[in-house]
Amino acid sequence: MDWVPAMSRWIHFLAGVMWIGLLYYFNFVGAYAAKAAAADGTGAGIAKHVQPRALLFFRWAAVVTWLAGAALLGSHFGAAFMLQTSHMAIGVGAWLGTIMLLNVWGLIWPNQKKILGIVPATDEEKNKARRTAFLTSRVNTALSMPMLYFMAAGGHTQMFFGG
Amino acid sequence: MNNPLDSLWGTIVVGLILTLILHFAVKAALGG
């Protein structure tokens, strides 16, 4: 058994399911539930008890997914990120995943900290943060589709691209 | 014009279009 690639692959899948699963929860369920809850005055519980925990696992699962993916690429890391022909499919997937990770830590989490009151913000700043976090989360949902397509295509170039 | 990312279906369509574009870009780059 090749321990490093085998364990990296397993952890990459486990953490990836958690990351993208929570991303889909936020986009397919959470945003609509929060809107409905705000309308009938029951949103405080979600904001206090659900969001912080969901975001904790979301942002750290993103890091673990990326690190396990990097370990899995191993000596092919450079070839993938330089989009060399031999590693182009997985390279595109890796770039999309990297952009998504940067969106999580650079835009979603800093803005969620304002929304949740972890860092001080005026109402106007909170509204702006809400919009930025929402749109970035939607961008990541859209990016997840080609990202997963190219992850699936990695190692199956013939199946996906013929030639 | 509305932002397609405001709607869940708009987001899915954007994702599908991106997937298609990248698919054909990679296919062309691989000489397919």
N, CA and C atoms of all chains as a GROMACS GRO file, in nm:
protein
  585
    1MET      N    1   0.085  -0.120   0.000
    1MET     CA    2   0.000   0.000   0.000
    1MET      C    3   0.088   0.125   0.000
    2ASP      N    4   0.056   0.217  -0.090
    2ASP     CA    5   0.125   0.347  -0.090
    2ASP      C    6   0.052   0.438   0.007
    3TRP      N    7   0.104   0.448   0.129
    3TRP     CA    8   0.030   0.513   0.237
    3TRP      C    9   0.000   0.661   0.210
    4VAL      N   10   0.099   0.736   0.167
    4VAL     CA   11   0.076   0.882   0.151
    4VAL      C   12  -0.029   0.911   0.044
    5PRO      N   13  -0.016   0.857  -0.078
    5PRO     CA   14  -0.121   0.886  -0.177
    5PRO      C   15  -0.257   0.827  -0.139
    6ALA      N   16  -0.256   0.708  -0.078
    6ALA     CA   17  -0.384   0.645  -0.042
    6ALA      C   18  -0.456   0.726   0.066
    7MET      N   19  -0.383   0.762   0.172
    7MET     CA   20  -0.445   0.839   0.280
    7MET      C   21  -0.482   0.980   0.233
    8SER      N   22  -0.395   1.039   0.147
    8SER     CA   23  -0.424   1.174   0.095
    8SER      C   24  -0.554   1.172   0.014
    9ARG      N   25  -0.568   1.068  -0.068
    9ARG     CA   26  -0.688   1.058  -0.152
    9ARG      C   27  -0.813   1.044  -0.065
   10TRP      N   28  -0.804   0.958   0.037
   10TRP     CA   29  -0.917   0.934   0.127
   10TRP      C   30  -0.954   1.064   0.201
   11ILE      N   31  -0.852   1.130   0.259
   11ILE     CA   32  -0.878   1.253   0.336
   11ILE      C   33  -0.929   1.364   0.242
   12HIS      N   34  -0.874   1.368   0.120
   12HIS     CA   35  -0.920   1.467   0.021
   12HIS      C   36  -1.070   1.449  -0.006
   13PHE      N   37  -1.114   1.325  -0.018
   13PHE     CA   38  -1.256   1.298  -0.041
   13PHE      C   39  -1.340   1.334   0.082
   14LEU      N   40  -1.295   1.289   0.200
   14LEU     CA   41  -1.371   1.315   0.324
   14LEU      C   42  -1.388   1.464   0.347
   15ALA      N   43  -1.277   1.537   0.344
   15ALA     CA   44  -1.283   1.682   0.370
   15ALA      C   45  -1.356   1.754   0.256
   16GLY      N   46  -1.336   1.706   0.133
   16GLY     CA   47  -1.403   1.769   0.018
   16GLY      C   48  -1.553   1.756   0.027
   17VAL      N   49  -1.600   1.639   0.070
   17VAL     CA   50  -1.745   1.620   0.086
   17VAL      C   51  -1.798   1.716   0.193
   18MET      N   52  -1.721   1.730   0.302
   18MET     CA   53  -1.765   1.821   0.408
   18MET      C   54  -1.768   1.966   0.358
   19TRP      N   55  -1.662   2.006   0.288
   19TRP     CA   56  -1.652   2.145   0.238
   19TRP      C   57  -1.766   2.174   0.140
   20ILE      N   58  -1.774   2.094   0.034
   20ILE     CA   59  -1.872   2.125  -0.069
   20ILE      C   60  -2.013   2.094  -0.019
   21GLY      N   61  -2.026   1.995   0.070
   21GLY     CA   62  -2.156   1.966   0.130
   21GLY      C   63  -2.208   2.087   0.208
   22LEU      N   64  -2.121   2.149   0.287
   22LEU     CA   65  -2.162   2.267   0.363
   22LEU      C   66  -2.186   2.386   0.270
   23LEU      N   67  -2.105   2.397   0.162
   23LEU     CA   68  -2.128   2.504   0.063
   23LEU      C   69  -2.269   2.490   0.003
   24TYR      N   70  -2.306   2.367  -0.032
   24TYR     CA   71  -2.439   2.344  -0.089
   24TYR      C   72  -2.548   2.365   0.016
   25TYR      N   73  -2.518   2.328   0.141
   25TYR     CA   74  -2.615   2.358   0.249
   25TYR      C   75  -2.639   2.509   0.256
   26PHE      N   76  -2.532   2.588   0.256
   26PHE     CA   77  -2.547   2.734   0.264
   26PHE      C   78  -2.631   2.788   0.148
   27ASN      N   79  -2.605   2.736   0.028
   27ASN     CA   80  -2.667   2.791  -0.092
   27ASN      C   81  -2.805   2.735  -0.123
   28PHE      N   82  -2.824   2.606  -0.097
   28PHE     CA   83  -2.951   2.543  -0.132
   28PHE      C   84  -3.052   2.549  -0.017
   29VAL      N   85  -3.001   2.561   0.108
   29VAL     CA   86  -3.089   2.556   0.224
   29VAL      C   87  -3.078   2.682   0.309
   30GLY      N   88  -2.956   2.711   0.355
   30GLY     CA   89  -2.934   2.814   0.456
   30GLY      C   90  -2.983   2.952   0.418
   31ALA      N   91  -2.949   2.996   0.295
   31ALA     CA   92  -2.985   3.132   0.254
   31ALA      C   93  -3.137   3.150   0.254
   32TYR      N   94  -3.208   3.046   0.210
   32TYR     CA   95  -3.355   3.054   0.205
   32TYR      C   96  -3.416   3.042   0.344
   33ALA      N   97  -3.357   2.955   0.426
   33ALA     CA   98  -3.406   2.939   0.563
   33ALA      C   99  -3.385   3.069   0.642
   34ALA      N  100  -3.269   3.133   0.624
   34ALA     CA  101  -3.239   3.256   0.697
   34ALA      C  102  -3.336   3.367   0.658
   35LYS      N  103  -3.370   3.373   0.528
   35LYS     CA  104  -3.463   3.475   0.480
   35LYS      C  105  -3.602   3.454   0.540
   36ALA      N  106  -3.647   3.328   0.538
   36ALA     CA  107  -3.779   3.295   0.593
   36ALA      C  108  -3.781   3.318   0.744
   37ALA      N  109  -3.670   3.281   0.810
   37ALA     CA  110  -3.664   3.297   0.956
   37ALA      C  111  -3.660   3.444   0.995
   38ALA      N  112  -3.591   3.526   0.912
   38ALA     CA  113  -3.586   3.670   0.941
   38ALA      C  114  -3.725   3.730   0.929
   39ALA      N  115  -3.803   3.678   0.833
   39ALA     CA  116  -3.938   3.732   0.810
   39ALA      C  117  -4.031   3.702   0.927
   40ASP      N  118  -4.015   3.588   0.993
   40ASP     CA  119  -4.105   3.558   1.106
   40ASP      C  120  -4.035   3.572   1.242
   41GLY      N  121  -3.917   3.636   1.239
   41GLY     CA  122  -3.851   3.670   1.366
   41GLY      C  123  -3.786   3.552   1.438
   42THR      N  124  -3.754   3.444   1.366
   42THR     CA  125  -3.692   3.328   1.431
   42THR      C  126  -3.548   3.305   1.384
   43GLY      N  127  -3.490   3.408   1.324
   43GLY     CA  128  -3.356   3.392   1.266
   43GLY      C  129  -3.242   3.392   1.366
   44ALA      N  130  -3.267   3.441   1.488
   44ALA     CA  131  -3.157   3.456   1.584
   44ALA      C  132  -3.092   3.322   1.617
   45GLY      N  133  -3.173   3.218   1.626
   45GLY     CA  134  -3.120   3.085   1.661
   45GLY      C  135  -3.025   3.033   1.556
   46ILE      N  136  -3.062   3.053   1.429
   46ILE     CA  137  -2.976   3.007   1.319
   46ILE      C  138  -2.843   3.083   1.325
   47ALA      N  139  -2.854   3.217   1.337
   47ALA     CA  140  -2.733   3.300   1.338
   47ALA      C  141  -2.643   3.265   1.456
   48LYS      N  142  -2.704   3.233   1.570
   48LYS     CA  143  -2.626   3.210   1.692
   48LYS      C  144  -2.572   3.067   1.700
   49HIS      N  145  -2.657   2.969   1.664
   49HIS     CA  146  -2.619   2.830   1.690
   49HIS      C  147  -2.577   2.750   1.568
   50VAL      N  148  -2.628   2.785   1.451
   50VAL     CA  149  -2.598   2.705   1.331
   50VAL      C  150  -2.481   2.763   1.252
   51GLN      N  151  -2.490   2.891   1.218
   51GLN     CA  152  -2.392   2.951   1.127
   51GLN      C  153  -2.246   2.940   1.177
   52PRO      N  154  -2.219   2.976   1.305
   52PRO     CA  155  -2.078   2.971   1.348
   52PRO      C  156  -2.019   2.831   1.336
   53ARG      N  157  -2.096   2.729   1.374
   53ARG     CA  158  -2.046   2.591   1.370
   53ARG      C  159  -2.032   2.543   1.225
   54ALA      N  160  -2.132   2.577   1.142
   54ALA     CA  161  -2.125   2.537   1.000
   54ALA      C  162  -2.004   2.604   0.933
   55LEU      N  163  -1.982   2.731   0.964
   55LEU     CA  164  -1.868   2.804   0.904
   55LEU      C  165  -1.734   2.752   0.955
   56LEU      N  166  -1.730   2.707   1.081
   56LEU     CA  167  -1.606   2.652   1.138
   56LEU      C  168  -1.563   2.528   1.057
   57PHE      N  169  -1.657   2.434   1.041
   57PHE     CA  170  -1.624   2.312   0.967
   57PHE      C  171  -1.603   2.342   0.819
   58PHE      N  172  -1.678   2.437   0.765
   58PHE     CA  173  -1.668   2.476   0.623
   58PHE      C  174  -1.528   2.527   0.590
   59ARG      N  175  -1.480   2.625   0.668
   59ARG     CA  176  -1.353   2.688   0.629
   59ARG      C  177  -1.233   2.598   0.656
   60TRP      N  178  -1.241   2.517   0.763
   60TRP     CA  179  -1.127   2.428   0.790
   60TRP      C  180  -1.129   2.305   0.700
   61ALA      N  181  -1.248   2.261   0.662
   61ALA     CA  182  -1.256   2.149   0.566
   61ALA      C  183  -1.196   2.193   0.432
   62ALA      N  184  -1.212   2.321   0.398
   62ALA     CA  185  -1.154   2.373   0.274
   62ALA      C  186  -1.001   2.362   0.279
   63VAL      N  187  -0.943   2.398   0.393
   63VAL     CA  188  -0.797   2.391   0.408
   63VAL      C  189  -0.749   2.246   0.400
   64VAL      N  190  -0.817   2.158   0.475
   64VAL     CA  191  -0.776   2.016   0.476
   64VAL      C  192  -0.788   1.956   0.336
   65THR      N  193  -0.897   1.992   0.264
   65THR     CA  194  -0.917   1.942   0.128
   65THR      C  195  -0.800   1.984   0.039
   66TRP      N  196  -0.764   2.112   0.048
   66TRP     CA  197  -0.656   2.162  -0.038
   66TRP      C  198  -0.522   2.096  -0.004
   67LEU      N  199  -0.492   2.086   0.128
   67LEU     CA  200  -0.364   2.027   0.169
   67LEU      C  201  -0.356   1.880   0.128
   68ALA      N  202  -0.467   1.807   0.147
   68ALA     CA  203  -0.467   1.665   0.109
   68ALA      C  204  -0.455   1.652  -0.043
   69GLY      N  205  -0.517   1.746  -0.117
   69GLY     CA  206  -0.505   1.745  -0.263
   69GLY      C  207  -0.362   1.771  -0.306
   70ALA      N  208  -0.296   1.865  -0.237
   70ALA     CA  209  -0.156   1.896  -0.268
   70ALA      C  210  -0.067   1.775  -0.240
   71ALA      N  211  -0.094   1.708  -0.126
   71ALA     CA  212  -0.016   1.588  -0.091
   71ALA      C  213  -0.040   1.478  -0.194
   72LEU      N  214  -0.164   1.468  -0.240
   72LEU     CA  215  -0.199   1.366  -0.339
   72LEU      C  216  -0.128   1.393  -0.472
   73LEU      N  217  -0.118   1.520  -0.509
   73LEU     CA  218  -0.046   1.553  -0.633
   73LEU      C  219   0.103   1.523  -0.618
   74GLY      N  220   0.154   1.545  -0.497
   74GLY     CA  221   0.294   1.512  -0.470
   74GLY      C  222   0.389   1.575  -0.571
   75SER      N  223   0.470   1.494  -0.636
   75SER     CA  224   0.570   1.545  -0.730
   75SER      C  225   0.505   1.598  -0.858
   76HIS      N  226   0.374   1.574  -0.876
   76HIS     CA  227   0.303   1.625  -0.994
   76HIS      C  228   0.242   1.763  -0.970
   77PHE      N  229   0.262   1.817  -0.847
   77PHE     CA  230   0.202   1.946  -0.810
   77PHE      C  231   0.233   2.055  -0.912
   78GLY      N  232   0.362   2.069  -0.946
   78GLY     CA  233   0.404   2.173  -1.041
   78GLY      C  234   0.343   2.152  -1.179
   79ALA      N  235   0.346   2.027  -1.226
   79ALA     CA  236   0.292   1.996  -1.359
   79ALA      C  237   0.143   2.029  -1.365
   80ALA      N  238   0.072   2.000  -1.254
   80ALA     CA  239  -0.073   2.028  -1.251
   80ALA      C  240  -0.098   2.179  -1.255
   81PHE      N  241  -0.030   2.253  -1.168
   81PHE     CA  242  -0.057   2.396  -1.160
   81PHE      C  243  -0.002   2.473  -1.280
   82MET      N  244   0.094   2.416  -1.350
   82MET     CA  245   0.143   2.480  -1.473
   82MET      C  246   0.066   2.431  -1.594
   83LEU      N  247  -0.038   2.352  -1.568
   83LEU     CA  248  -0.128   2.303  -1.672
   83LEU      C  249  -0.054   2.233  -1.786
   84GLN      N  250   0.045   2.154  -1.748
   84GLN     CA  251   0.115   2.075  -1.850
   84GLN      C  252   0.018   1.972  -1.908
   85THR      N  253   0.037   1.942  -2.034
   85THR     CA  254  -0.057   1.855  -2.106
   85THR      C  255  -0.089   1.726  -2.029
   86SER      N  256   0.012   1.668  -1.970
   86SER     CA  257  -0.007   1.540  -1.900
   86SER      C  258  -0.097   1.554  -1.777
   87HIS      N  259  -0.108   1.675  -1.722
   87HIS     CA  260  -0.185   1.696  -1.599
   87HIS      C  261  -0.286   1.810  -1.612
   88MET      N  262  -0.330   1.834  -1.736
   88MET     CA  263  -0.414   1.952  -1.757
   88MET      C  264  -0.550   1.943  -1.686
   89ALA      N  265  -0.616   1.829  -1.697
   89ALA     CA  266  -0.750   1.817  -1.638
   89ALA      C  267  -0.745   1.837  -1.487
   90ILE      N  268  -0.657   1.764  -1.420
   90ILE     CA  269  -0.650   1.778  -1.274
   90ILE      C  270  -0.596   1.917  -1.238
   91GLY      N  271  -0.514   1.974  -1.325
   91GLY     CA  272  -0.462   2.109  -1.301
   91GLY      C  273  -0.571   2.214  -1.302
   92VAL      N  274  -0.663   2.203  -1.398
   92VAL     CA  275  -0.776   2.298  -1.401
   92VAL      C  276  -0.860   2.281  -1.275
   93GLY      N  277  -0.884   2.155  -1.236
   93GLY     CA  278  -0.958   2.129  -1.112
   93GLY      C  279  -0.887   2.187  -0.991
   94ALA      N  280  -0.755   2.171  -0.988
   94ALA     CA  281  -0.676   2.221  -0.874
   94ALA      C  282  -0.680   2.374  -0.868
   95TRP      N  283  -0.671   2.439  -0.984
   95TRP     CA  284  -0.679   2.586  -0.987
   95TRP      C  285  -0.816   2.633  -0.939
   96LEU      N  286  -0.922   2.568  -0.987
   96LEU     CA  287  -1.057   2.609  -0.944
   96LEU      C  288  -1.074   2.589  -0.794
   97GLY      N  289  -1.024   2.477  -0.741
   97GLY     CA  290  -1.030   2.452  -0.597
   97GLY      C  291  -0.951   2.556  -0.519
   98THR      N  292  -0.838   2.596  -0.574
   98THR     CA  293  -0.754   2.697  -0.507
   98THR      C  294  -0.824   2.833  -0.504
   99ILE      N  295  -0.885   2.870  -0.615
   99ILE     CA  296  -0.961   2.997  -0.620
   99ILE      C  297  -1.074   2.992  -0.516
  100MET      N  298  -1.141   2.876  -0.509
  100MET     CA  299  -1.250   2.861  -0.412
  100MET      C  300  -1.200   2.873  -0.268
  101LEU      N  301  -1.083   2.813  -0.241
  101LEU     CA  302  -1.025   2.822  -0.106
  101LEU      C  303  -0.995   2.968  -0.072
  102LEU      N  304  -0.936   3.040  -0.169
  102LEU     CA  305  -0.904   3.181  -0.146
  102LEU      C  306  -1.031   3.263  -0.125
  103ASN      N  307  -1.138   3.228  -0.196
  103ASN     CA  308  -1.266   3.296  -0.176
  103ASN      C  309  -1.319   3.273  -0.034
  104VAL      N  310  -1.302   3.149   0.015
  104VAL     CA  311  -1.350   3.117   0.151
  104VAL      C  312  -1.278   3.203   0.254
  105TRP      N  313  -1.144   3.202   0.249
  105TRP     CA  314  -1.066   3.270   0.353
  105TRP      C  315  -1.048   3.419   0.329
  106GLY      N  316  -1.055   3.461   0.200
  106GLY     CA  317  -1.031   3.603   0.171
  106GLY      C  318  -1.157   3.686   0.165
  107LEU      N  319  -1.271   3.623   0.134
  107LEU     CA  320  -1.394   3.701   0.120
  107LEU      C  321  -1.510   3.651   0.208
  108ILE      N  322  -1.536   3.520   0.204
  108ILE     CA  323  -1.654   3.472   0.278
  108ILE      C  324  -1.635   3.485   0.430
  109TRP      N  325  -1.525   3.431   0.482
  109TRP     CA  326  -1.505   3.431   0.627
  109TRP      C  327  -1.488   3.573   0.685
  110PRO      N  328  -1.406   3.659   0.625
  110PRO     CA  329  -1.394   3.795   0.681
  110PRO      C  330  -1.529   3.868   0.683
  111ASN      N  331  -1.611   3.849   0.580
  111ASN     CA  332  -1.741   3.915   0.577
  111ASN      C  333  -1.840   3.849   0.674
  112GLN      N  334  -1.832   3.716   0.688
  112GLN     CA  335  -1.920   3.647   0.784
  112GLN      C  336  -1.887   3.690   0.927
  113LYS      N  337  -1.761   3.721   0.954
  113LYS     CA  338  -1.724   3.767   1.089
  113LYS      C  339  -1.794   3.898   1.122
  114LYS      N  340  -1.811   3.983   1.021
  114LYS     CA  341  -1.886   4.109   1.043
  114LYS      C  342  -2.033   4.079   1.064
  115ILE      N  343  -2.089   3.990   0.979
  115ILE     CA  344  -2.232   3.958   0.986
  115ILE      C  345  -2.268   3.898   1.122
  116LEU      N  346  -2.181   3.808   1.171
  116LEU     CA  347  -2.210   3.736   1.295
  116LEU      C  348  -2.169   3.815   1.420
  117GLY      N  349  -2.109   3.933   1.400
  117GLY     CA  350  -2.073   4.017   1.515
  117GLY      C  351  -1.942   3.974   1.581
  118ILE      N  352  -1.863   3.889   1.513
  118ILE     CA  353  -1.735   3.847   1.570
  118ILE      C  354  -1.636   3.964   1.564
  119VAL      N  355  -1.647   4.045   1.457
  119VAL     CA  356  -1.573   4.172   1.453
  119VAL      C  357  -1.677   4.284   1.442
  120PRO      N  358  -1.648   4.400   1.503
  120PRO     CA  359  -1.747   4.509   1.504
  120PRO      C  360  -1.772   4.563   1.363
  121ALA      N  361  -1.899   4.595   1.335
  121ALA     CA  362  -1.935   4.653   1.205
  121ALA      C  363  -2.065   4.731   1.220
  122THR      N  364  -2.077   4.840   1.145
  122THR     CA  365  -2.202   4.916   1.145
  122THR      C  366  -2.306   4.838   1.065
  123ASP      N  367  -2.433   4.881   1.075
  123ASP     CA  368  -2.539   4.814   0.999
  123ASP      C  369  -2.512   4.820   0.849
  124GLU      N  370  -2.460   4.936   0.805
  124GLU     CA  371  -2.429   4.951   0.663
  124GLU      C  372  -2.318   4.854   0.620
  125GLU      N  373  -2.215   4.844   0.705
  125GLU     CA  374  -2.105   4.750   0.675
  125GLU      C  375  -2.154   4.606   0.676
  126LYS      N  376  -2.247   4.576   0.768
  126LYS     CA  377  -2.302   4.440   0.774
  126LYS      C  378  -2.380   4.408   0.649
  127ASN      N  379  -2.459   4.504   0.600
  127ASN     CA  380  -2.537   4.481   0.477
  127ASN      C  381  -2.446   4.457   0.358
  128LYS      N  382  -2.339   4.537   0.352
  128LYS     CA  383  -2.242   4.521   0.242
  128LYS      C  384  -2.173   4.384   0.254
  129ALA      N  385  -2.138   4.348   0.376
  129ALA     CA  386  -2.072   4.219   0.401
  129ALA      C  387  -2.163   4.103   0.363
  130ARG      N  388  -2.293   4.118   0.395
  130ARG     CA  389  -2.392   4.014   0.363
  130ARG      C  390  -2.395   3.989   0.212
  131ARG      N  391  -2.396   4.099   0.135
  131ARG     CA  392  -2.403   4.088  -0.011
  131ARG      C  393  -2.275   4.026  -0.067
  132THR      N  394  -2.160   4.070  -0.018
  132THR     CA  395  -2.032   4.016  -0.067
  132THR      C  396  -2.020   3.867  -0.034
  133ALA      N  397  -2.054   3.832   0.091
  133ALA     CA  398  -2.043   3.690   0.132
  133ALA      C  399  -2.139   3.605   0.050
  134PHE      N  400  -2.260   3.656   0.028
  134PHE     CA  401  -2.361   3.581  -0.049
  134PHE      C  402  -2.313   3.556  -0.192
  135LEU      N  403  -2.268   3.664  -0.258
  135LEU     CA  404  -2.225   3.650  -0.398
  135LEU      C  405  -2.101   3.562  -0.411
  136THR      N  406  -2.008   3.573  -0.316
  136THR     CA  407  -1.888   3.489  -0.322
  136THR      C  408  -1.925   3.343  -0.302
  137SER      N  409  -2.021   3.318  -0.213
  137SER     CA  410  -2.067   3.182  -0.191
  137SER      C  411  -2.133   3.127  -0.318
  138ARG      N  412  -2.207   3.213  -0.388
  138ARG     CA  413  -2.270   3.172  -0.514
  138ARG      C  414  -2.164   3.147  -0.623
  139VAL      N  415  -2.061   3.232  -0.625
  139VAL     CA  416  -1.950   3.210  -0.720
  139VAL      C  417  -1.888   3.074  -0.695
  140ASN      N  418  -1.864   3.042  -0.566
  140ASN     CA  419  -1.804   2.913  -0.534
  140ASN      C  420  -1.896   2.796  -0.571
  141THR      N  421  -2.026   2.816  -0.556
  141THR     CA  422  -2.121   2.710  -0.596
  141THR      C  423  -2.110   2.686  -0.746
  142ALA      N  424  -2.105   2.795  -0.824
  142ALA     CA  425  -2.091   2.782  -0.970
  142ALA      C  426  -1.956   2.717  -1.003
  143LEU      N  427  -1.848   2.763  -0.937
  143LEU     CA  428  -1.714   2.708  -0.965
  143LEU      C  429  -1.703   2.560  -0.926
  144SER      N  430  -1.783   2.520  -0.826
  144SER     CA  431  -1.775   2.379  -0.782
  144SER      C  432  -1.813   2.284  -0.894
  145MET      N  433  -1.896   2.329  -0.986
  145MET     CA  434  -1.941   2.239  -1.093
  145MET      C  435  -1.826   2.203  -1.188
  146PRO      N  436  -1.757   2.301  -1.249
  146PRO     CA  437  -1.640   2.260  -1.328
  146PRO      C  438  -1.528   2.201  -1.242
  147MET      N  439  -1.513   2.248  -1.118
  147MET     CA  440  -1.407   2.194  -1.032
  147MET      C  441  -1.426   2.043  -1.015
  148LEU      N  442  -1.548   2.000  -0.982
  148LEU     CA  443  -1.573   1.857  -0.963
  148LEU      C  444  -1.566   1.780  -1.094
  149TYR      N  445  -1.604   1.847  -1.203
  149TYR     CA  446  -1.594   1.784  -1.335
  149TYR      C  447  -1.448   1.750  -1.366
  150PHE      N  448  -1.358   1.846  -1.339
  150PHE     CA  449  -1.217   1.824  -1.370
  150PHE      C  450  -1.149   1.734  -1.268
  151MET      N  451  -1.199   1.732  -1.144
  151MET     CA  452  -1.149   1.633  -1.047
  151MET      C  453  -1.184   1.494  -1.096
  152ALA      N  454  -1.308   1.480  -1.144
  152ALA     CA  455  -1.352   1.349  -1.194
  152ALA      C  456  -1.274   1.310  -1.319
  153ALA      N  457  -1.238   1.410  -1.399
  153ALA     CA  458  -1.168   1.385  -1.525
  153ALA      C  459  -1.020   1.352  -1.503
  154GLY      N  460  -0.964   1.395  -1.390
  154GLY     CA  461  -0.822   1.371  -1.360
  154GLY      C  462  -0.795   1.220  -1.362
  155GLY      N  463  -0.702   1.179  -1.447
  155GLY     CA  464  -0.671   1.037  -1.457
  155GLY      C  465  -0.765   0.962  -1.551
  156HIS      N  466  -0.863   1.033  -1.606
  156HIS     CA  467  -0.958   0.971  -1.701
  156HIS      C  468  -0.972   1.060  -1.824
  157THR      N  469  -0.857   1.110  -1.871
  157THR     CA  470  -0.857   1.203  -1.983
  157THR      C  471  -0.928   1.145  -2.106
  158GLN      N  472  -0.900   1.018  -2.135
  158GLN     CA  473  -0.960   0.954  -2.252
  158GLN      C  474  -1.113   0.954  -2.243
  159MET      N  475  -1.163   0.921  -2.122
  159MET     CA  476  -1.308   0.911  -2.101
  159MET      C  477  -1.376   1.047  -2.121
  160PHE      N  478  -1.309   1.154  -2.076
  160PHE     CA  479  -1.373   1.286  -2.076
  160PHE      C  480  -1.342   1.368  -2.202
  161PHE      N  481  -1.224   1.348  -2.258
  161PHE     CA  482  -1.184   1.436  -2.368
  161PHE      C  483  -1.149   1.362  -2.497
  162GLY      N  484  -1.160   1.230  -2.495
  162GLY     CA  485  -1.132   1.150  -2.614
  162GLY      C  486  -0.988   1.164  -2.658
  163GLY      N  487  -0.966   1.156  -2.786
  163GLY     CA  488  -0.830   1.178  -2.839
  163GLY      C  489  -0.749   1.048  -2.842
  164MET      N  490  -3.016   4.448  -1.596
  164MET     CA  491  -3.010   4.301  -1.602
  164MET      C  492  -2.982   4.245  -1.461
  165ASN      N  493  -3.060   4.143  -1.425
  165ASN     CA  494  -3.040   4.083  -1.293
  165ASN      C  495  -2.910   4.003  -1.290
  166ASN      N  496  -2.852   3.994  -1.171
  166ASN     CA  497  -2.734   3.910  -1.154
  166ASN      C  498  -2.780   3.764  -1.148
  167PRO      N  499  -2.731   3.679  -1.240
  167PRO     CA  500  -2.777   3.539  -1.239
  167PRO      C  501  -2.744   3.467  -1.109
  168LEU      N  502  -2.643   3.517  -1.037
  168LEU     CA  503  -2.604   3.451  -0.912
  168LEU      C  504  -2.702   3.478  -0.799
  169ASP      N  505  -2.796   3.572  -0.820
  169ASP     CA  506  -2.899   3.595  -0.718
  169ASP      C  507  -2.997   3.478  -0.711
  170SER      N  508  -3.007   3.404  -0.822
  170SER     CA  509  -3.099   3.290  -0.821
  170SER      C  510  -3.018   3.160  -0.822
  171LEU      N  511  -3.074   3.060  -0.754
  171LEU     CA  512  -3.005   2.931  -0.747
  171LEU      C  513  -2.994   2.868  -0.885
  172TRP      N  514  -3.102   2.876  -0.962
  172TRP     CA  515  -3.100   2.819  -1.097
  172TRP      C  516  -3.003   2.895  -1.186
  173GLY      N  517  -2.997   3.028  -1.169
  173GLY     CA  518  -2.901   3.109  -1.244
  173GLY      C  519  -2.758   3.065  -1.214
  174THR      N  520  -2.733   3.036  -1.085
  174THR     CA  521  -2.600   2.992  -1.042
  174THR      C  522  -2.565   2.858  -1.107
  175ILE      N  523  -2.663   2.768  -1.111
  175ILE     CA  524  -2.640   2.635  -1.170
  175ILE      C  525  -2.612   2.648  -1.320
  176VAL      N  526  -2.687   2.737  -1.386
  176VAL     CA  527  -2.665   2.759  -1.530
  176VAL      C  528  -2.526   2.817  -1.554
  177VAL      N  529  -2.485   2.913  -1.470
  177VAL     CA  530  -2.349   2.970  -1.481
  177VAL      C  531  -2.245   2.859  -1.466
  178GLY      N  532  -2.266   2.772  -1.368
  178GLY     CA  533  -2.174   2.660  -1.345
  178GLY      C  534  -2.167   2.566  -1.465
  179LEU      N  535  -2.282   2.537  -1.523
  179LEU     CA  536  -2.286   2.449  -1.640
  179LEU      C  537  -2.215   2.512  -1.759
  180ILE      N  538  -2.238   2.642  -1.780
  180ILE     CA  539  -2.174   2.711  -1.892
  180ILE      C  540  -2.022   2.712  -1.874
  181LEU      N  541  -1.979   2.743  -1.750
  181LEU     CA  542  -1.834   2.742  -1.720
  181LEU      C  543  -1.775   2.604  -1.746
  182THR      N  544  -1.848   2.500  -1.706
  182THR     CA  545  -1.800   2.363  -1.726
  182THR      C  546  -1.784   2.334  -1.875
  183LEU      N  547  -1.884   2.372  -1.952
  183LEU     CA  548  -1.878   2.349  -2.097
  183LEU      C  549  -1.760   2.423  -2.161
  184ILE      N  550  -1.746   2.551  -2.127
  184ILE     CA  551  -1.637   2.632  -2.184
  184ILE      C  552  -1.502   2.569  -2.152
  185LEU      N  553  -1.483   2.533  -2.024
  185LEU     CA  554  -1.354   2.477  -1.983
  185LEU      C  555  -1.333   2.339  -2.045
  186HIS      N  556  -1.441   2.263  -2.058
  186HIS     CA  557  -1.430   2.131  -2.120
  186HIS      C  558  -1.373   2.144  -2.262
  187PHE      N  559  -1.433   2.234  -2.340
  187PHE     CA  560  -1.389   2.248  -2.479
  187PHE      C  561  -1.250   2.313  -2.489
  188ALA      N  562  -1.219   2.402  -2.393
  188ALA     CA  563  -1.086   2.463  -2.392
  188ALA      C  564  -0.979   2.356  -2.366
  189VAL      N  565  -1.004   2.270  -2.267
  189VAL     CA  566  -0.907   2.165  -2.235
  189VAL      C  567  -0.900   2.063  -2.348
  190LYS      N  568  -1.016   2.029  -2.404
  190LYS     CA  569  -1.019   1.933  -2.516
  190LYS      C  570  -0.935   1.986  -2.632
  191ALA      N  571  -0.950   2.115  -2.662
  191ALA     CA  572  -0.874   2.176  -2.772
  191ALA      C  573  -0.724   2.177  -2.738
  192ALA      N  574  -0.693   2.210  -2.611
  192ALA     CA  575  -0.552   2.216  -2.571
  192ALA      C  576  -0.486   2.079  -2.578
  193LEU      N  577  -0.568   1.975  -2.557
  193LEU     CA  578  -0.513   1.839  -2.562
  193LEU      C  579  -0.512   1.784  -2.704
  194GLY      N  580  -0.559   1.868  -2.796
  194GLY     CA  581  -0.556   1.828  -2.937
  194GLY      C  582  -0.672   1.740  -2.978
  195GLY      N  583  -0.779   1.743  -2.895
  195GLY     CA  584  -0.894   1.656  -2.922
  195GLY      C  585  -0.993   1.714  -3.022
   0.00000   0.00000   0.00000
